[in-house]
């Protein structure tokens, strides 16, 4: 299969999350963002025990950083939480 075909297949498997409201809400309106459910996940995450939240994120195995290496988010969060320093 040529490169273009692989890219099409990979794109078909992706679920647009971060930019799902692009073109649907005013990006300069916090009210629009809140009406669209903005901050609901943050509010929920703040009620969960930190270690439980990290375990849940790690357990998905699907969330990855967008940096060059694409490390799994759960791995990064767990490593940061286990670092004894208050400065991360």
N, C-alpha and C positions, 0 to 999 in steps of 0.2 A: 504494500500500500504506500502511496506517495505521501509526502509530508502534509500537503493540503488536506488530504482525506483524513489523516489522523487528527488534525486540528478541528475539523468539522465534527468528528465523533466525540472528541473531548469536550467541545463547546456544547454539544447536545446533552451531555451528562451534568453540566454545571447548572446550579440553581442560583439565580440572581437574588442576592439578599441585601447587600449593602446599598446597591443603587436601585432597588426595586421601585422606589417612589420618584425616581428621576423623571422630570416632566409632568408629574402628577401633583406635586405640592410646590409651593414657593420656597426655595431654599433659604430665603432670608427671613422666613416667618417661623418663629419658634412655636407659635400657636398651631400652624399647619402641621408641624412635626409631631407635636403632642397629640393632636386629633388623629393622626395616622398611626398612633400607638408608640410613638417615640418615647424612650426611657422606661417602657414597661419591663423589659428584660433587666435593666439596671436595677430597678426597684425590687424585682424578684431576687436578683443575685445578692442584694444587700441583706436579705432576710435569711440566707442560707449560710450555714457554718462554712468558714473558709476552706477547710480541708475537704469537706463534702463537695463544695463547688469545684475545687481543683480536680477531685476524683471524677466528677461528672464530665468535666471538660476533657480530661485525659481519656475517659472511657469511650467518648465518641470516636476518637481516633481520626476525626475528619477535619478538625479545625487546625489550620496551619497559618504561620506567619507569612506575610507577603514580602519579607526581606529576601535577600539573595539565596539563603539556604532553605527557606521554607520549613523551618523547624515546627514540630507539632506544638500547638499552643499549650496543651496540658503539660508537656515536658518543660517548657519555659516557665510556666507559672509555678510548677512544683519545685523546680530548681531555685527560683527566686524566693519562694516561701521557706525553703530549707537553708537559705543563706543566713547566718547568724546576725549579720549587720543590719541595722535599721535603714541604711542607705543601700538602695538596689540599683 
